[in-house]
Every structure is written in structure tokens, then in C-alpha cells.
Amino acid sequence: MNDLYRLQFIFRDVLDNPNLILNETTSVENCQGWDSVATVQMVLAIENEYNIRFKTDEVARIRSVSDILRFLNPYIT
């Protein structure tokens, strides 16, 4: 299962939107319901899913799915 697909399940759950389709351009600006609280919930779910811990500065810079994938990459490669 690729990472974008795994993230899509997390986003759908956190944002309570079972029809949400993610792509790398999905961002705070264009995704309804994605706010600071949702970001924290997503980070916690992603950390749990991948058994990792993001650095505080990484979490603070998350504004898009592209950011998440970029920050996630070093932990999973």
C-alpha cells in the first residue's frame, strides 16, 4: 500500500469525509475542515500508523500532503 493511499484513510477518518480523495496538492487552503486541530489529529494518527515521531518543527511546517510526504520520507526509507 503506498503512502498516499495510507494517508487518505487517515484524512478521511480525521476529517470525517469518506469520499475525500487526496493528492500531493491537497492543502490547508483547499481541503475543507483541515485546520490546526485536524493537523494535530492527523499527525498523531500518522505517527501511530507508521510507528514514528515527527519533530516539533516538522509538525509546525505541515501545510499540505506534499509536506507530510516530504517529512515522512526520512522515517520510512
N, CA, C and O atoms as a GROMACS GRO file, in nm:
protein
  308
    1MET      N    1   0.086  -0.118   0.000
    1MET     CA    2   0.000   0.000   0.000
    1MET      C    3   0.090   0.124   0.000
    1MET      O    4   0.179   0.137   0.084
    2ASN      N    5   0.068   0.215  -0.094
    2ASN     CA    6   0.154   0.332  -0.098
    2ASN      C    7   0.115   0.434   0.009
    2ASN      O    8   0.007   0.428   0.067
    3ASP      N    9   0.206   0.527   0.031
    3ASP     CA   10   0.188   0.622   0.142
    3ASP      C   11   0.070   0.716   0.120
    3ASP      O   12  -0.001   0.748   0.215
    4LEU      N   13   0.049   0.761  -0.002
    4LEU     CA   14  -0.064   0.850  -0.028
    4LEU      C   15  -0.196   0.780   0.003
    4LEU      O   16  -0.289   0.840   0.057
    5TYR      N   17  -0.204   0.654  -0.032
    5TYR     CA   18  -0.324   0.574  -0.004
    5TYR      C   19  -0.344   0.559   0.147
    5TYR      O   20  -0.457   0.571   0.196
    6ARG      N   21  -0.237   0.533   0.220
    6ARG     CA   22  -0.246   0.520   0.366
    6ARG      C   23  -0.290   0.652   0.429
    6ARG      O   24  -0.373   0.654   0.520
    7LEU      N   25  -0.232   0.762   0.380
    7LEU     CA   26  -0.269   0.893   0.433
    7LEU      C   27  -0.416   0.925   0.404
    7LEU      O   28  -0.484   0.988   0.486
    8GLN      N   29  -0.463   0.882   0.289
    8GLN     CA   30  -0.602   0.909   0.254
    8GLN      C   31  -0.698   0.851   0.358
    8GLN      O   32  -0.796   0.916   0.395
    9PHE      N   33  -0.671   0.732   0.405
    9PHE     CA   34  -0.755   0.672   0.510
    9PHE      C   35  -0.752   0.757   0.637
    9PHE      O   36  -0.855   0.778   0.700
   10ILE      N   37  -0.635   0.806   0.673
   10ILE     CA   38  -0.621   0.889   0.793
   10ILE      C   39  -0.699   1.019   0.775
   10ILE      O   40  -0.774   1.059   0.864
   11PHE      N   41  -0.681   1.085   0.662
   11PHE     CA   42  -0.751   1.211   0.637
   11PHE      C   43  -0.902   1.191   0.638
   11PHE      O   44  -0.976   1.271   0.696
   12ARG      N   45  -0.948   1.086   0.575
   12ARG     CA   46  -1.091   1.059   0.572
   12ARG      C   47  -1.147   1.042   0.712
   12ARG      O   48  -1.255   1.092   0.744
   13ASP      N   49  -1.072   0.972   0.796
   13ASP     CA   50  -1.117   0.950   0.934
   13ASP      C   51  -1.116   1.080   1.014
   13ASP      O   52  -1.215   1.115   1.077
   14VAL      N   53  -1.004   1.151   1.011
   14VAL     CA   54  -0.991   1.274   1.090
   14VAL      C   55  -1.091   1.380   1.044
   14VAL      O   56  -1.152   1.448   1.127
   15LEU      N   57  -1.107   1.396   0.914
   15LEU     CA   58  -1.196   1.499   0.861
   15LEU      C   59  -1.339   1.452   0.844
   15LEU      O   60  -1.425   1.528   0.799
   16ASP      N   61  -1.365   1.326   0.881
   16ASP     CA   62  -1.498   1.268   0.871
   16ASP      C   63  -1.558   1.288   0.732
   16ASP      O   64  -1.671   1.332   0.716
   17ASN      N   65  -1.476   1.253   0.632
   17ASN     CA   66  -1.518   1.267   0.492
   17ASN      C   67  -1.477   1.141   0.417
   17ASN      O   68  -1.366   1.133   0.363
   18PRO      N   69  -1.567   1.041   0.412
   18PRO     CA   70  -1.532   0.913   0.350
   18PRO      C   71  -1.508   0.920   0.200
   18PRO      O   72  -1.458   0.824   0.141
   19ASN      N   73  -1.543   1.030   0.137
   19ASN     CA   74  -1.526   1.045  -0.008
   19ASN      C   75  -1.404   1.128  -0.046
   19ASN      O   76  -1.379   1.149  -0.165
   20LEU      N   77  -1.328   1.174   0.051
   20LEU     CA   78  -1.212   1.258   0.024
   20LEU      C   79  -1.108   1.182  -0.058
   20LEU      O   80  -1.071   1.070  -0.025
   21ILE      N   81  -1.063   1.245  -0.164
   21ILE     CA   82  -0.957   1.190  -0.248
   21ILE      C   83  -0.836   1.282  -0.233
   21ILE      O   84  -0.841   1.400  -0.267
   22LEU      N   85  -0.727   1.226  -0.182
   22LEU     CA   86  -0.605   1.304  -0.161
   22LEU      C   87  -0.516   1.301  -0.283
   22LEU      O   88  -0.515   1.205  -0.360
   23ASN      N   89  -0.441   1.408  -0.299
   23ASN     CA   90  -0.328   1.410  -0.390
   23ASN      C   91  -0.223   1.501  -0.327
   23ASN      O   92  -0.248   1.561  -0.223
   24GLU      N   93  -0.108   1.511  -0.389
   24GLU     CA   94   0.000   1.587  -0.327
   24GLU      C   95  -0.028   1.736  -0.316
   24GLU      O   96   0.040   1.805  -0.240
   25THR      N   97  -0.125   1.786  -0.390
   25THR     CA   98  -0.157   1.929  -0.382
   25THR      C   99  -0.266   1.960  -0.279
   25THR      O  100  -0.298   2.076  -0.256
   26THR      N  101  -0.322   1.858  -0.216
   26THR     CA  102  -0.421   1.880  -0.111
   26THR      C  103  -0.352   1.958   0.002
   26THR      O  104  -0.244   1.920   0.047
   27SER      N  105  -0.416   2.066   0.046
   27SER     CA  106  -0.353   2.152   0.146
   27SER      C  107  -0.456   2.213   0.240
   27SER      O  108  -0.577   2.199   0.223
   28VAL      N  109  -0.405   2.281   0.338
   28VAL     CA  110  -0.490   2.353   0.434
   28VAL      C  111  -0.581   2.451   0.358
   28VAL      O  112  -0.696   2.472   0.397
   29GLU      N  113  -0.529   2.510   0.252
   29GLU     CA  114  -0.604   2.610   0.178
   29GLU      C  115  -0.718   2.552   0.094
   29GLU      O  116  -0.816   2.622   0.069
   30ASN      N  117  -0.707   2.426   0.051
   30ASN     CA  118  -0.808   2.374  -0.040
   30ASN      C  119  -0.881   2.249   0.010
   30ASN      O  120  -0.952   2.183  -0.066
   31CYS      N  121  -0.863   2.216   0.137
   31CYS     CA  122  -0.927   2.097   0.193
   31CYS      C  123  -1.018   2.139   0.309
   31CYS      O  124  -0.970   2.178   0.415
   32GLN      N  125  -1.146   2.130   0.287
   32GLN     CA  126  -1.244   2.171   0.386
   32GLN      C  127  -1.226   2.093   0.516
   32GLN      O  128  -1.219   1.970   0.515
   33GLY      N  129  -1.219   2.164   0.627
   33GLY     CA  130  -1.208   2.103   0.758
   33GLY      C  131  -1.066   2.086   0.809
   33GLY      O  132  -1.045   2.053   0.926
   34TRP      N  133  -0.968   2.107   0.720
   34TRP     CA  134  -0.830   2.092   0.763
   34TRP      C  135  -0.786   2.220   0.832
   34TRP      O  136  -0.757   2.320   0.766
   35ASP      N  137  -0.781   2.216   0.962
   35ASP     CA  138  -0.737   2.329   1.043
   35ASP      C  139  -0.628   2.282   1.137
   35ASP      O  140  -0.578   2.171   1.123
   36SER      N  141  -0.589   2.366   1.233
   36SER     CA  142  -0.479   2.331   1.322
   36SER      C  143  -0.511   2.210   1.410
   36SER      O  144  -0.423   2.128   1.438
   37VAL      N  145  -0.635   2.199   1.454
   37VAL     CA  146  -0.675   2.084   1.535
   37VAL      C  147  -0.668   1.956   1.452
   37VAL      O  148  -0.618   1.854   1.498
   38ALA      N  149  -0.718   1.963   1.330
   38ALA     CA  150  -0.713   1.846   1.241
   38ALA      C  151  -0.568   1.808   1.211
   38ALA      O  152  -0.537   1.689   1.201
   39THR      N  153  -0.481   1.907   1.197
   39THR     CA  154  -0.339   1.877   1.172
   39THR      C  155  -0.281   1.795   1.287
   39THR      O  156  -0.212   1.696   1.264
   40VAL      N  157  -0.309   1.836   1.408
   40VAL     CA  158  -0.258   1.763   1.525
   40VAL      C  159  -0.314   1.621   1.527
   40VAL      O  160  -0.241   1.525   1.552
   41GLN      N  161  -0.444   1.607   1.500
   41GLN     CA  162  -0.504   1.474   1.497
   41GLN      C  163  -0.443   1.387   1.387
   41GLN      O  164  -0.418   1.269   1.408
   42MET      N  165  -0.419   1.447   1.270
   42MET     CA  166  -0.357   1.373   1.159
   42MET      C  167  -0.216   1.330   1.194
   42MET      O  168  -0.176   1.216   1.168
   43VAL      N  169  -0.139   1.421   1.253
   43VAL     CA  170  -0.001   1.389   1.291
   43VAL      C  171   0.000   1.272   1.388
   43VAL      O  172   0.079   1.178   1.372
   44LEU      N  173  -0.085   1.277   1.488
   44LEU     CA  174  -0.090   1.167   1.585
   44LEU      C  175  -0.127   1.035   1.518
   44LEU      O  176  -0.069   0.931   1.548
   45ALA      N  177  -0.222   1.040   1.427
   45ALA     CA  178  -0.264   0.919   1.355
   45ALA      C  179  -0.154   0.868   1.263
   45ALA      O  180  -0.132   0.747   1.253
   46ILE      N  181  -0.084   0.959   1.197
   46ILE     CA  182   0.027   0.920   1.108
   46ILE      C  183   0.140   0.860   1.191
   46ILE      O  184   0.197   0.757   1.153
   47GLU      N  185   0.173   0.923   1.302
   47GLU     CA  186   0.277   0.868   1.388
   47GLU      C  187   0.242   0.728   1.435
   47GLU      O  188   0.328   0.640   1.440
   48ASN      N  189   0.118   0.708   1.469
   48ASN     CA  190   0.072   0.576   1.512
   48ASN      C  191   0.077   0.475   1.398
   48ASN      O  192   0.122   0.362   1.416
   49GLU      N  193   0.030   0.515   1.281
   49GLU     CA  194   0.028   0.427   1.164
   49GLU      C  195   0.168   0.381   1.124
   49GLU      O  196   0.188   0.264   1.089
   50TYR      N  197   0.264   0.473   1.129
   50TYR     CA  198   0.400   0.443   1.084
   50TYR      C  199   0.496   0.411   1.199
   50TYR      O  200   0.612   0.377   1.176
   51ASN      N  201   0.447   0.422   1.322
   51ASN     CA  202   0.531   0.398   1.439
   51ASN      C  203   0.656   0.487   1.437
   51ASN      O  204   0.768   0.440   1.449
   52ILE      N  205   0.631   0.617   1.421
   52ILE     CA  206   0.737   0.718   1.417
   52ILE      C  207   0.697   0.835   1.506
   52ILE      O  208   0.588   0.837   1.562
   53ARG      N  209   0.788   0.932   1.518
   53ARG     CA  210   0.758   1.058   1.586
   53ARG      C  211   0.816   1.172   1.504
   53ARG      O  212   0.938   1.178   1.484
   54PHE      N  213   0.730   1.261   1.458
   54PHE     CA  214   0.776   1.379   1.387
   54PHE      C  215   0.843   1.475   1.485
   54PHE      O  216   0.810   1.476   1.604
   55LYS      N  217   0.935   1.554   1.434
   55LYS     CA  218   0.996   1.661   1.514
   55LYS      C  219   0.896   1.777   1.522
   55LYS      O  220   0.814   1.796   1.431
   56THR      N  221   0.903   1.852   1.629
   56THR     CA  222   0.811   1.964   1.651
   56THR      C  223   0.815   2.062   1.535
   56THR      O  224   0.711   2.111   1.492
   57ASP      N  225   0.934   2.093   1.485
   57ASP     CA  226   0.945   2.190   1.376
   57ASP      C  227   0.883   2.135   1.247
   57ASP      O  228   0.834   2.212   1.165
   58GLU      N  229   0.886   2.003   1.228
   58GLU     CA  230   0.822   1.944   1.112
   58GLU      C  231   0.670   1.962   1.120
   58GLU      O  232   0.605   2.002   1.023
   59VAL      N  233   0.616   1.932   1.236
   59VAL     CA  234   0.471   1.946   1.255
   59VAL      C  235   0.428   2.090   1.230
   59VAL      O  236   0.324   2.115   1.168
   60ALA      N  237   0.506   2.185   1.278
   60ALA     CA  238   0.472   2.326   1.262
   60ALA      C  239   0.471   2.370   1.116
   60ALA      O  240   0.406   2.469   1.082
   61ARG      N  241   0.543   2.298   1.030
   61ARG     CA  242   0.553   2.336   0.889
   61ARG      C  243   0.459   2.258   0.797
   61ARG      O  244   0.462   2.278   0.676
   62ILE      N  245   0.377   2.171   0.852
   62ILE     CA  246   0.284   2.094   0.770
   62ILE      C  247   0.169   2.183   0.724
   62ILE      O  248   0.091   2.234   0.805
   63ARG      N  249   0.160   2.199   0.592
   63ARG     CA  250   0.053   2.278   0.531
   63ARG      C  251  -0.013   2.205   0.415
   63ARG      O  252  -0.113   2.250   0.361
   64SER      N  253   0.047   2.088   0.376
   64SER     CA  254  -0.005   2.015   0.261
   64SER      C  255   0.031   1.867   0.271
   64SER      O  256   0.114   1.827   0.353
   65VAL      N  257  -0.032   1.788   0.188
   65VAL     CA  258   0.002   1.646   0.181
   65VAL      C  259   0.145   1.631   0.133
   65VAL      O  260   0.217   1.542   0.179
   66SER      N  261   0.187   1.716   0.042
   66SER     CA  262   0.325   1.715  -0.005
   66SER      C  263   0.423   1.733   0.111
   66SER      O  264   0.525   1.664   0.117
   67ASP      N  265   0.392   1.824   0.203
   67ASP     CA  266   0.477   1.844   0.322
   67ASP      C  267   0.482   1.717   0.405
   67ASP      O  268   0.590   1.676   0.448
   68ILE      N  269   0.368   1.655   0.427
   68ILE     CA  270   0.363   1.533   0.508
   68ILE      C  271   0.450   1.425   0.445
   68ILE      O  272   0.529   1.361   0.514
   69LEU      N  273   0.436   1.406   0.314
   69LEU     CA  274   0.516   1.304   0.246
   69LEU      C  275   0.665   1.334   0.254
   69LEU      O  276   0.746   1.244   0.271
   70ARG      N  277   0.701   1.462   0.241
   70ARG     CA  278   0.842   1.502   0.249
   70ARG      C  279   0.899   1.475   0.388
   70ARG      O  280   1.010   1.425   0.401
   71PHE      N  281   0.822   1.509   0.492
   71PHE     CA  282   0.869   1.486   0.628
   71PHE      C  283   0.865   1.339   0.666
   71PHE      O  284   0.945   1.294   0.748
   72LEU      N  285   0.775   1.265   0.608
   72LEU     CA  286   0.761   1.123   0.635
   72LEU      C  287   0.874   1.041   0.572
   72LEU      O  288   0.918   0.942   0.629
   73ASN      N  289   0.920   1.083   0.456
   73ASN     CA  290   1.017   1.006   0.379
   73ASN      C  291   1.142   0.962   0.457
   73ASN      O  292   1.179   0.845   0.448
   74PRO      N  293   1.208   1.049   0.532
   74PRO     CA  294   1.328   1.004   0.604
   74PRO      C  295   1.301   0.895   0.710
   74PRO      O  296   1.390   0.817   0.743
   75TYR      N  297   1.180   0.892   0.760
   75TYR     CA  298   1.147   0.794   0.863
   75TYR      C  299   1.119   0.656   0.806
   75TYR      O  300   1.130   0.555   0.876
   76ILE      N  301   1.081   0.650   0.679
   76ILE     CA  302   1.039   0.522   0.622
   76ILE      C  303   1.136   0.468   0.518
   76ILE      O  304   1.114   0.360   0.463
   77THR      N  305   1.243   0.540   0.489
   77THR     CA  306   1.340   0.489   0.391
   77THR      C  307   1.464   0.436   0.459
   77THR      O  308   1.556   0.389   0.392
   0.00000   0.00000   0.00000
